[in-house]
Amino acid sequence: MKRLKVPGVINQFNKALDKHTAATLFTFLEKYKPETRKEKKERLLALVAKGAEAEVQSKKPKFIKAGIKHVTSLIERKQAKLVIIAHDVEPIEIVLWLPTLCRKRGVPYVIVKGKARLGKLVHKKTASCIAVTDIDNQKDGHDLQIYVDKALDQFNNKLTDTMRTPGGGIMGSKHYAKKKKEEKRRKLEQRKKKAK
């Protein structure tokens, strides 16, 4: 499969975020995990127990959004502050157009390894993509800005590197030996022509 030429649009999914940055990003995203059904039920019951005035004061907790349709609508409305896309979505056509949409709308995005890691964040088996829309405090705002800057630098602004560079094309040792032999023969012919 490595010998086949991979179009640049597909090849961009082979260039994921580096390991250290991805680890810190996932640590940051852990804070914004959506609440489970049990946690939601407890929160709503506590809200009912406090009474009507508590309803006005309390707000729904901020968390990451998941699902291809939901994330797409957030990108189109420019509400997503950062989009995280899995590199191993099967079939790839599900998320193939998402980086282009993010670039067009000016939304920063990153490609990370592992749809299962994204799924774990949203209490599912796998997730193709997630989006960060809101954050709680200024420290998290500063951290998010660091990830946004890295996303803009590595993915959004490197159109020529990621989208236009085809992948694959790696040949075996026999192919390279044959190429070397052919190059040697050409040089020998050129020397003979110069000698005449």
MARDREN-389160 format. One record per residue: residue in three letters; x, y negated, z of N, C-alpha, C in turn. Coordinates in pm, 1 decimal, decimal comma. Example, Ala and Ser with C-alpha at 12.3 -4.5 7.8 and 13.67 -1.06 7.14 Angstrom:
2
{site "ALA" {1319,0 569,0 780,0} {1230,0 450,0 780,0} {1320,0 330,0 780,0}} {site "SER" {1285,0 225,0 708,0} {1367,0 106,0 714,0} {1290,0 -3,0 787,0}} 
//
This chain:
196
{site "MET" {82,2 120,7 0,0} {0,0 0,0 0,0} {86,1 -126,4 0,0}} {site "LYS" {207,6 -118,6 53,8} {293,8 -236,0 57,0} {342,3 -274,5 -81,9}} {site "ARG" {338,4 -179,8 -175,5} {389,1 -207,6 -309,6} {289,8 -285,8 -393,1}} {site "LEU" {162,5 -277,2 -358,4} {62,3 -352,7 -432,9} {75,8 -500,4 -403,4}} {site "LYS" {46,8 -582,4 -503,4} {52,7 -726,2 -481,8} {-77,1 -770,4 -414,9}} {site "VAL" {-66,0 -831,8 -299,6} {-182,3 -874,4 -222,0} {-208,9 -1021,7 -250,9}} {site "PRO" {-331,0 -1058,7 -290,2} {-360,9 -1200,9 -314,2} {-336,1 -1284,6 -189,0}} {site "GLY" {-299,0 -1410,5 -209,7} {-264,2 -1499,2 -98,9} {-375,7 -1519,3 0,6}} {site "VAL" {-500,3 -1519,5 -47,1} {-615,1 -1539,8 41,6} {-625,2 -1426,1 142,2}} {site "ILE" {-592,5 -1304,2 99,0} {-595,1 -1188,8 189,1} {-465,4 -1181,6 269,8}} {site "ASN" {-354,6 -1217,3 205,5} {-223,5 -1209,5 269,9} {-212,7 -1302,3 390,2}} {site "GLN" {-289,7 -1411,0 393,7} {-281,6 -1503,3 507,5} {-320,0 -1436,4 639,2}} {site "PHE" {-395,9 -1327,2 633,2} {-434,8 -1256,8 755,3} {-321,2 -1171,1 810,3}} {site "ASN" {-213,1 -1154,8 733,7} {-95,2 -1084,1 783,9} {-6,2 -1175,4 866,3}} {site "LYS" {-28,2 -1306,1 858,2} {54,6 -1403,7 930,1} {-23,3 -1455,5 1050,2}} {site "ALA" {-23,8 -1377,3 1155,8} {-98,8 -1413,6 1276,6} {-15,2 -1503,0 1367,9}} {site "LEU" {-80,6 -1554,4 1470,1} {-16,5 -1638,7 1570,6} {90,8 -1557,9 1642,7}} {site "ASP" {202,5 -1622,5 1679,8} {310,3 -1549,5 1746,2} {264,1 -1495,2 1881,4}} {site "LYS" {335,4 -1393,0 1928,5} {293,9 -1315,9 2045,5} {280,7 -1401,2 2172,4}} {site "HIS" {378,4 -1487,5 2196,9} {377,6 -1568,4 2320,1} {261,0 -1668,0 2319,6}} {site "THR" {242,9 -1738,5 2208,7} {134,5 -1836,7 2199,3} {-1,2 -1767,8 2209,6}} {site "ALA" {-13,3 -1650,6 2144,3} {-139,3 -1575,7 2151,0} {-170,2 -1533,4 2294,1}} {site "ALA" {-68,7 -1491,1 2368,1} {-88,5 -1448,7 2507,7} {-137,9 -1565,4 2592,9}} {site "THR" {-76,7 -1682,8 2576,3} {-120,6 -1798,8 2654,6} {-259,8 -1845,4 2611,1}} {site "LEU" {-290,2 -1832,9 2482,2} {-423,4 -1868,9 2432,2} {-530,4 -1778,9 2493,8}} {site "PHE" {-502,8 -1649,0 2498,9} {-600,4 -1555,9 2557,2} {-616,7 -1580,0 2706,8}} {site "THR" {-509,4 -1619,2 2775,7} {-519,7 -1653,9 2917,4} {-609,6 -1775,9 2934,8}} {site "PHE" {-593,5 -1874,1 2846,1} {-678,0 -1994,2 2848,2} {-824,6 -1957,5 2821,6}} {site "LEU" {-847,4 -1869,6 2724,8} {-984,5 -1831,4 2687,8} {-1054,2 -1748,2 2795,6}} {site "GLU" {-975,9 -1681,2 2881,0} {-1033,5 -1601,7 2990,8} {-1121,4 -1687,8 3081,1}} {site "LYS" {-1084,5 -1815,9 3097,8} {-1160,9 -1906,6 3184,2} {-1300,6 -1933,9 3128,5}} {site "TYR" {-1314,3 -1921,3 2997,6} {-1440,7 -1956,9 2932,4} {-1515,5 -1835,2 2878,7}} {site "LYS" {-1497,4 -1721,1 2946,0} {-1574,0 -1601,7 2910,0} {-1721,7 -1629,6 2931,8}} {site "PRO" {-1809,1 -1582,9 2842,1} {-1951,8 -1600,5 2867,9} {-1995,9 -1517,0 2987,9}} {site "GLU" {-2098,9 -1564,2 3053,9} {-2146,6 -1490,7 3170,6} {-2218,3 -1363,1 3126,8}} {site "THR" {-2207,8 -1260,6 3210,5} {-2276,7 -1134,5 3182,2} {-2424,2 -1151,9 3216,4}} {site "ARG" {-2504,6 -1053,8 3179,1} {-2648,5 -1060,6 3210,1} {-2672,6 -1069,4 3360,9}} {site "LYS" {-2592,9 -993,6 3435,3} {-2606,8 -992,8 3581,4} {-2574,4 -1130,9 3639,2}} {site "GLU" {-2463,7 -1191,0 3593,1} {-2424,0 -1323,9 3640,9} {-2527,9 -1429,5 3604,5}} {site "LYS" {-2584,5 -1418,0 3486,0} {-2685,7 -1514,1 3442,6} {-2810,7 -1502,7 3529,5}} {site "LYS" {-2849,8 -1379,1 3557,6} {-2967,8 -1355,0 3640,8} {-2947,4 -1413,5 3780,7}} {site "GLU" {-2828,5 -1391,4 3836,5} {-2797,4 -1444,7 3970,0} {-2798,8 -1596,9 3970,2}} {site "ARG" {-2742,4 -1657,8 3866,2} {-2739,6 -1804,1 3856,4} {-2881,0 -1861,2 3848,0}} {site "LEU" {-2965,0 -1799,0 3766,7} {-3102,6 -1847,6 3751,0} {-3185,2 -1827,4 3877,6}} {site "LEU" {-3163,6 -1714,2 3946,5} {-3234,6 -1689,9 4072,5} {-3192,2 -1790,7 4179,2}} {site "ALA" {-3063,5 -1823,0 4183,8} {-3013,4 -1923,5 4278,7} {-3071,6 -2060,3 4246,1}} {site "LEU" {-3088,7 -2087,4 4118,7} {-3145,7 -2214,3 4073,4} {-3292,3 -2225,8 4115,7}} {site "VAL" {-3365,7 -2115,3 4101,5} {-3506,5 -2113,4 4142,2} {-3518,7 -2128,3 4293,6}} {site "ALA" {-3426,5 -2066,9 4366,4} {-3430,1 -2074,4 4512,4} {-3404,7 -2216,0 4562,7}} {site "LYS" {-3321,1 -2291,6 4493,1} {-3290,2 -2428,6 4535,0} {-3406,5 -2523,5 4510,4}} {site "GLY" {-3484,1 -2497,7 4407,2} {-3599,8 -2583,5 4382,9} {-3587,3 -2665,4 4256,0}} {site "ALA" {-3686,7 -2753,6 4236,8} {-3697,3 -2831,5 4113,0} {-3587,4 -2936,4 4098,2}} {site "GLU" {-3546,0 -3002,3 4209,5} {-3443,8 -3106,7 4197,9} {-3307,5 -3049,2 4158,3}} {site "ALA" {-3283,7 -2922,8 4191,1} {-3156,8 -2858,5 4154,4} {-3149,9 -2833,9 4004,0}} {site "GLU" {-3265,7 -2813,2 3939,4} {-3267,6 -2788,7 3795,1} {-3212,0 -2907,3 3718,1}} {site "VAL" {-3240,3 -3026,2 3764,6} {-3193,8 -3147,0 3696,7} {-3042,2 -3161,4 3712,6}} {site "GLN" {-2990,3 -3127,6 3829,8} {-2847,4 -3145,8 3857,7} {-2760,1 -3036,5 3796,3}} {site "SER" {-2807,6 -2913,7 3793,5} {-2723,2 -2803,6 3745,0} {-2723,1 -2798,1 3592,1}} {site "LYS" {-2609,2 -2755,9 3540,6} {-2594,3 -2742,6 3396,7} {-2553,8 -2600,8 3363,4}} {site "LYS" {-2583,3 -2561,3 3240,5} {-2542,9 -2430,7 3192,0} {-2390,2 -2428,7 3182,5}} {site "PRO" {-2324,2 -2321,5 3227,8} {-2177,8 -2317,6 3221,8} {-2127,0 -2320,8 3077,6}} {site "LYS" {-2008,9 -2380,3 3060,3} {-1949,1 -2389,5 2927,0} {-1869,2 -2263,0 2900,3}} {site "PHE" {-1889,2 -2205,8 2782,0} {-1815,0 -2086,2 2746,6} {-1794,8 -2077,4 2595,8}} {site "ILE" {-1710,6 -1982,3 2554,3} {-1678,7 -1965,5 2412,8} {-1796,5 -1902,8 2338,8}} {site "LYS" {-1807,5 -1935,2 2210,4} {-1915,9 -1884,2 2126,6} {-1860,0 -1775,8 2035,7}} {site "ALA" {-1939,4 -1672,7 2011,0} {-1893,9 -1561,1 1927,6} {-1997,8 -1528,6 1821,4}} {site "GLY" {-1955,0 -1454,3 1722,2} {-2043,9 -1411,7 1614,7} {-2021,5 -1494,7 1489,4}} {site "ILE" {-2012,9 -1429,3 1377,4} {-1977,4 -1496,5 1253,0} {-2079,8 -1602,6 1212,8}} {site "LYS" {-2209,1 -1574,1 1227,9} {-2311,6 -1672,1 1190,2} {-2309,5 -1793,9 1281,6}} {site "HIS" {-2297,8 -1768,4 1410,3} {-2296,3 -1877,4 1508,5} {-2172,7 -1965,9 1488,6}} {site "VAL" {-2056,7 -1904,0 1473,1} {-1932,5 -1978,9 1453,9} {-1937,7 -2058,4 1324,0}} {site "THR" {-1993,9 -1998,9 1219,1} {-2006,4 -2069,2 1091,1} {-2090,6 -2195,1 1105,6}} {site "SER" {-2202,9 -2184,4 1174,4} {-2287,7 -2302,0 1192,4} {-2217,2 -2408,3 1277,3}} {site "LEU" {-2137,7 -2366,9 1375,8} {-2061,1 -2462,1 1457,4} {-1955,1 -2533,4 1374,1}} {site "ILE" {-1892,3 -2460,7 1282,5} {-1791,8 -2521,9 1194,5} {-1858,6 -2620,7 1100,0}} {site "GLU" {-1970,4 -2580,4 1042,6} {-2040,3 -2667,5 947,1} {-2088,5 -2796,1 1013,5}} {site "ARG" {-2126,8 -2788,3 1141,0} {-2171,2 -2908,0 1214,5} {-2055,2 -2979,9 1282,1}} {site "LYS" {-1932,9 -2927,6 1264,8} {-1810,0 -2983,0 1322,8} {-1815,5 -2989,7 1475,1}} {site "GLN" {-1879,5 -2890,7 1537,1} {-1887,4 -2883,6 1682,7} {-1777,7 -2795,7 1741,9}} {site "ALA" {-1718,4 -2711,0 1658,7} {-1610,8 -2623,5 1706,0} {-1481,5 -2703,1 1717,4}} {site "LYS" {-1416,2 -2692,3 1832,7} {-1288,8 -2762,2 1852,2} {-1171,6 -2673,6 1811,8}} {site "LEU" {-1189,4 -2542,0 1822,0} {-1087,4 -2445,8 1781,6} {-1156,6 -2314,6 1745,3}} {site "VAL" {-1119,9 -2257,9 1631,9} {-1177,0 -2130,6 1587,5} {-1066,0 -2026,2 1590,7}} {site "ILE" {-1095,2 -1910,4 1649,3} {-999,6 -1800,8 1657,4} {-1055,3 -1685,9 1575,5}} {site "ILE" {-979,1 -1641,7 1473,9} {-1023,4 -1537,1 1380,8} {-935,4 -1413,9 1399,9}} {site "ALA" {-997,2 -1295,7 1400,0} {-921,9 -1170,2 1411,1} {-861,6 -1134,4 1275,7}} {site "HIS" {-742,9 -1074,0 1277,4} {-675,3 -1040,9 1151,2} {-719,1 -906,9 1092,9}} {site "ASP" {-779,7 -822,2 1174,5} {-809,2 -685,4 1130,6} {-958,5 -656,3 1116,2}} {site "VAL" {-1034,7 -754,6 1071,6} {-1178,8 -735,0 1052,1} {-1198,3 -645,2 931,0}} {site "GLU" {-1288,7 -550,3 942,1} {-1313,6 -456,5 833,7} {-1460,9 -458,5 797,1}} {site "PRO" {-1505,5 -486,8 679,4} {-1429,9 -530,8 562,0} {-1385,4 -676,6 576,7}} {site "ILE" {-1273,2 -708,3 515,9} {-1210,6 -840,7 529,5} {-1298,0 -951,7 472,5}} {site "GLU" {-1389,9 -916,7 382,3} {-1476,5 -1017,0 319,2} {-1563,6 -1091,3 419,9}} {site "ILE" {-1582,8 -1033,0 537,4} {-1664,4 -1097,2 640,9} {-1603,4 -1230,1 683,4}} {site "VAL" {-1471,1 -1233,5 697,8} {-1404,9 -1356,0 744,9} {-1312,2 -1418,6 640,8}} {site "LEU" {-1310,6 -1364,7 521,4} {-1217,0 -1409,9 418,0} {-1230,3 -1558,4 385,4}} {site "TRP" {-1350,5 -1609,0 385,2} {-1379,8 -1747,2 346,6} {-1372,2 -1843,9 464,8}} {site "LEU" {-1361,5 -1792,3 586,4} {-1365,7 -1876,2 705,5} {-1248,7 -1976,2 715,4}} {site "PRO" {-1124,0 -1936,3 686,4} {-1015,5 -2035,9 690,1} {-1036,2 -2151,0 591,1}} {site "THR" {-1089,0 -2120,2 474,2} {-1114,7 -2225,1 374,3} {-1220,8 -2321,7 424,5}} {site "LEU" {-1325,8 -2268,9 486,3} {-1430,8 -2353,7 542,1} {-1375,0 -2441,5 653,8}} {site "CYS" {-1289,9 -2383,9 737,8} {-1228,5 -2461,2 847,4} {-1143,4 -2574,9 791,9}} {site "ARG" {-1066,1 -2545,7 687,2} {-983,3 -2650,6 626,2} {-1069,5 -2761,1 567,4}} {site "LYS" {-1175,6 -2720,6 499,0} {-1263,9 -2818,0 434,0} {-1331,4 -2909,3 535,5}} {site "ARG" {-1373,5 -2852,6 647,4} {-1442,2 -2929,9 751,8} {-1346,0 -2995,7 850,7}} {site "GLY" {-1217,6 -2965,0 840,8} {-1119,4 -3025,8 931,0} {-1121,4 -2966,2 1070,9}} {site "VAL" {-1162,3 -2840,9 1081,1} {-1167,8 -2772,9 1211,3} {-1042,0 -2686,9 1224,8}} {site "PRO" {-964,3 -2703,2 1332,7} {-844,6 -2620,7 1349,7} {-880,5 -2474,5 1374,0}} {site "TYR" {-802,2 -2384,9 1314,0} {-826,5 -2241,5 1332,6} {-693,8 -2169,5 1348,4}} {site "VAL" {-698,9 -2054,2 1413,8} {-582,2 -1966,6 1424,9} {-625,8 -1824,6 1393,6}} {site "ILE" {-531,1 -1746,6 1345,6} {-554,7 -1604,8 1320,6} {-474,2 -1528,0 1423,9}} {site "VAL" {-542,3 -1440,4 1498,1} {-475,3 -1362,1 1602,3} {-491,1 -1214,0 1573,2}} {site "LYS" {-404,0 -1136,5 1634,3} {-409,5 -992,1 1614,5} {-510,3 -931,0 1710,8}} {site "GLY" {-598,0 -849,9 1657,6} {-685,3 -769,9 1741,0} {-826,3 -820,1 1757,4}} {site "LYS" {-919,4 -757,6 1683,7} {-1061,3 -790,8 1701,5} {-1112,0 -736,2 1834,7}} {site "ALA" {-1046,1 -632,5 1886,6} {-1085,0 -577,0 2016,2} {-1052,1 -674,9 2129,7}} {site "ARG" {-941,0 -747,0 2116,1} {-904,2 -847,2 2217,8} {-1006,7 -960,2 2219,7}} {site "LEU" {-1053,4 -1000,6 2101,5} {-1157,5 -1104,0 2095,5} {-1288,1 -1050,3 2153,3}} {site "GLY" {-1318,6 -924,3 2123,6} {-1440,9 -863,2 2174,8} {-1442,7 -854,7 2326,0}} {site "LYS" {-1326,5 -826,0 2385,2} {-1316,8 -816,8 2530,7} {-1350,7 -950,9 2596,9}} {site "LEU" {-1316,6 -1061,6 2528,9} {-1346,0 -1194,3 2583,2} {-1495,6 -1222,9 2590,5}} {site "VAL" {-1573,4 -1164,4 2499,1} {-1716,7 -1193,7 2492,9} {-1803,1 -1073,2 2533,0}} {site "HIS" {-1742,4 -979,4 2607,3} {-1813,0 -862,5 2660,8} {-1872,5 -774,7 2551,1}} {site "LYS" {-1797,3 -755,0 2444,6} {-1840,3 -666,0 2336,5} {-1723,6 -576,4 2298,7}} {site "LYS" {-1752,8 -479,7 2213,5} {-1647,3 -388,3 2169,5} {-1547,4 -461,8 2080,5}} {site "THR" {-1598,5 -532,8 1980,0} {-1513,6 -612,1 1890,9} {-1583,1 -743,2 1856,9}} {site "ALA" {-1504,6 -840,2 1812,7} {-1559,6 -967,7 1765,6} {-1472,7 -1016,0 1649,4}} {site "SER" {-1536,6 -1058,6 1541,6} {-1461,1 -1103,6 1423,9} {-1400,9 -1241,5 1445,7}} {site "CYS" {-1474,3 -1328,8 1514,1} {-1422,9 -1463,3 1540,1} {-1495,4 -1523,8 1660,2}} {site "ILE" {-1427,4 -1619,4 1724,4} {-1488,3 -1693,4 1834,7} {-1453,0 -1840,8 1817,8}} {site "ALA" {-1529,4 -1926,4 1884,1} {-1505,2 -2070,3 1874,9} {-1512,0 -2133,2 2012,6}} {site "VAL" {-1425,1 -2230,5 2036,0} {-1426,4 -2309,6 2159,0} {-1498,1 -2439,7 2125,1}} {site "THR" {-1604,9 -2470,7 2200,1} {-1681,1 -2593,4 2173,0} {-1665,1 -2696,2 2283,3}} {site "ASP" {-1673,6 -2653,0 2408,5} {-1666,1 -2743,7 2522,7} {-1565,9 -2692,2 2623,9}} {site "ILE" {-1513,4 -2786,6 2703,2} {-1422,6 -2751,2 2811,4} {-1464,3 -2825,9 2936,7}} {site "ASP" {-1417,9 -2776,7 3051,7} {-1463,1 -2832,8 3178,8} {-1384,3 -2954,1 3226,7}} {site "ASN" {-1252,3 -2943,8 3231,4} {-1174,4 -3050,9 3294,5} {-1063,3 -3102,8 3203,9}} {site "GLN" {-992,8 -3204,9 3251,3} {-888,4 -3268,9 3170,8} {-767,1 -3180,0 3149,9}} {site "LYS" {-731,7 -3099,7 3250,4} {-616,1 -3010,4 3234,9} {-641,6 -2912,9 3121,8}} {site "ASP" {-762,9 -2856,1 3118,6} {-797,8 -2765,2 3009,6} {-802,9 -2839,7 2876,3}} {site "GLY" {-843,1 -2966,7 2880,6} {-844,9 -3049,7 2759,4} {-704,6 -3068,0 2704,4}} {site "HIS" {-607,4 -3085,6 2794,2} {-467,4 -3098,8 2753,0} {-417,4 -2967,8 2692,4}} {site "ASP" {-449,6 -2854,3 2757,9} {-409,4 -2722,7 2706,8} {-471,6 -2696,2 2570,1}} {site "LEU" {-599,9 -2729,4 2558,0} {-668,8 -2709,2 2430,0} {-604,1 -2792,9 2320,3}} {site "GLN" {-563,8 -2914,2 2353,7} {-500,6 -3002,0 2253,9} {-368,1 -2943,0 2204,7}} {site "ILE" {-295,9 -2876,2 2293,2} {-170,8 -2809,8 2253,9} {-200,0 -2700,6 2151,5}} {site "TYR" {-303,7 -2619,8 2177,7} {-340,5 -2511,9 2084,3} {-392,4 -2568,4 1952,3}} {site "VAL" {-466,5 -2677,6 1959,5} {-517,9 -2742,2 1838,2} {-401,3 -2792,8 1753,0}} {site "ASP" {-302,5 -2854,6 1817,0} {-185,4 -2904,2 1743,5} {-109,6 -2790,0 1676,1}} {site "LYS" {-92,9 -2678,2 1748,9} {-25,1 -2562,1 1690,7} {-105,4 -2505,0 1574,4}} {site "ALA" {-237,7 -2501,6 1589,6} {-323,6 -2450,8 1482,9} {-313,9 -2538,0 1359,0}} {site "LEU" {-317,5 -2668,3 1379,0} {-306,3 -2760,3 1265,6} {-171,2 -2745,5 1197,3}} {site "ASP" {-66,2 -2728,9 1277,9} {68,9 -2718,2 1222,8} {90,7 -2585,8 1150,5}} {site "GLN" {49,4 -2474,2 1211,6} {79,2 -2342,5 1156,0} {-20,9 -2295,0 1051,3}} {site "PHE" {-147,1 -2334,2 1062,9} {-248,3 -2277,0 973,9} {-315,3 -2380,6 883,3}} {site "ASN" {-373,9 -2483,8 939,5} {-451,0 -2579,2 858,7} {-365,3 -2654,6 757,1}} {site "ASN" {-249,9 -2702,2 798,6} {-168,4 -2788,1 712,4} {-71,8 -2712,1 623,2}} {site "LYS" {-61,5 -2581,4 637,9} {31,4 -2502,3 556,9} {-43,5 -2429,1 446,0}} {site "LEU" {-117,5 -2503,7 367,1} {-196,9 -2445,9 258,7} {-108,1 -2372,9 158,6}} {site "THR" {3,0 -2432,7 121,2} {88,8 -2371,1 20,5} {151,8 -2242,8 71,0}} {site "ASP" {189,5 -2240,3 198,2} {255,8 -2121,5 251,7} {159,9 -2003,9 268,8}} {site "THR" {44,7 -2029,0 327,8} {-43,6 -1918,3 363,3} {-137,6 -1875,6 251,7}} {site "MET" {-196,1 -1970,7 180,9} {-298,5 -1936,2 82,0} {-240,9 -1897,7 -53,8}} {site "ARG" {-126,4 -1953,3 -88,9} {-75,2 -1932,5 -224,3} {36,0 -1829,3 -233,8}} {site "THR" {85,9 -1782,4 -120,9} {194,3 -1685,1 -123,5} {137,4 -1544,3 -124,5}} {site "PRO" {157,4 -1469,4 -233,8} {106,6 -1332,7 -236,3} {189,7 -1242,8 -145,9}} {site "GLY" {130,2 -1136,3 -101,5} {201,1 -1043,0 -15,4} {231,6 -914,8 -89,1}} {site "GLY" {287,0 -819,7 -17,1} {320,1 -690,8 -78,0} {437,4 -702,3 -172,4}} {site "GLY" {435,1 -624,8 -278,1} {542,6 -628,1 -376,8} {673,2 -571,1 -326,4}} {site "ILE" {668,6 -491,1 -220,6} {789,6 -430,6 -165,3} {810,4 -297,5 -236,8}} {site "MET" {921,6 -285,6 -306,4} {949,6 -165,3 -383,6} {1043,0 -71,6 -307,3}} {site "GLY" {1049,6 52,3 -354,7} {1133,0 153,1 -291,4} {1277,7 144,4 -336,1}} {site "SER" {1362,7 229,2 -277,3} {1506,5 227,2 -305,7} {1536,7 267,6 -449,6}} {site "LYS" {1458,6 360,5 -506,5} {1478,9 403,3 -645,6} {1456,7 286,3 -741,1}} {site "HIS" {1353,9 206,7 -713,3} {1323,7 90,9 -797,9} {1439,6 -8,5 -795,1}} {site "TYR" {1491,8 -37,5 -674,6} {1601,6 -133,1 -662,1} {1729,7 -80,3 -727,4}} {site "ALA" {1755,0 51,3 -717,0} {1872,5 110,5 -780,4} {1862,0 99,2 -932,7}} {site "LYS" {1742,1 122,9 -985,1} {1718,6 112,3 -1129,8} {1737,2 -31,8 -1176,5}} {site "LYS" {1687,1 -126,9 -1096,9} {1703,0 -269,5 -1129,4} {1850,5 -309,9 -1131,4}} {site "LYS" {1924,9 -261,2 -1034,2} {2067,3 -292,9 -1023,4} {2142,8 -237,3 -1144,5}} {site "LYS" {2109,7 -113,9 -1183,7} {2171,2 -49,3 -1298,9} {2141,2 -127,7 -1426,5}} {site "GLU" {2016,3 -173,0 -1441,0} {1973,3 -251,2 -1557,6} {2047,3 -385,0 -1562,6}} {site "GLU" {2065,2 -449,1 -1448,6} {2136,3 -577,2 -1440,6} {2283,4 -559,0 -1479,2}} {site "LYS" {2342,8 -450,2 -1434,9} {2481,5 -419,0 -1468,5} {2497,6 -401,4 -1619,3}} {site "ARG" {2402,1 -330,2 -1680,6} {2404,3 -306,4 -1825,6} {2393,9 -437,5 -1902,0}} {site "ARG" {2306,4 -529,1 -1858,3} {2289,4 -659,6 -1923,8} {2418,8 -741,9 -1918,2}} {site "LYS" {2482,0 -743,0 -1802,0} {2607,6 -817,5 -1787,0} {2715,6 -762,0 -1879,3}} {site "LEU" {2721,5 -629,7 -1891,3} {2818,1 -565,7 -1978,9} {2794,9 -604,9 -2124,5}} {site "GLU" {2668,7 -608,3 -2167,3} {2632,9 -649,2 -2303,7} {2671,5 -794,8 -2329,9}} {site "GLN" {2647,1 -880,6 -2229,4} {2681,9 -1022,6 -2244,5} {2834,0 -1039,7 -2259,0}} {site "ARG" {2912,3 -962,6 -2185,7} {3058,0 -970,1 -2195,9} {3104,9 -926,4 -2336,0}} {site "LYS" {3041,4 -821,1 -2389,3} {3076,0 -772,3 -2522,7} {3047,1 -877,6 -2628,6}} {site "LYS" {2933,1 -950,4 -2613,1} {2895,3 -1054,9 -2708,8} {2993,6 -1170,6 -2703,0}} {site "LYS" {3038,8 -1206,3 -2585,2} {3133,7 -1317,1 -2568,2} {3270,6 -1279,3 -2625,8}} {site "ALA" {3308,0 -1152,8 -2613,5} {3437,3 -1105,6 -2662,3} {3444,0 -1109,7 -2814,7}} {site "LYS" {3329,1 -1091,0 -2882,6} {3326,1 -1094,0 -3029,8} {3334,3 -1231,7 -3075,3}} 
//
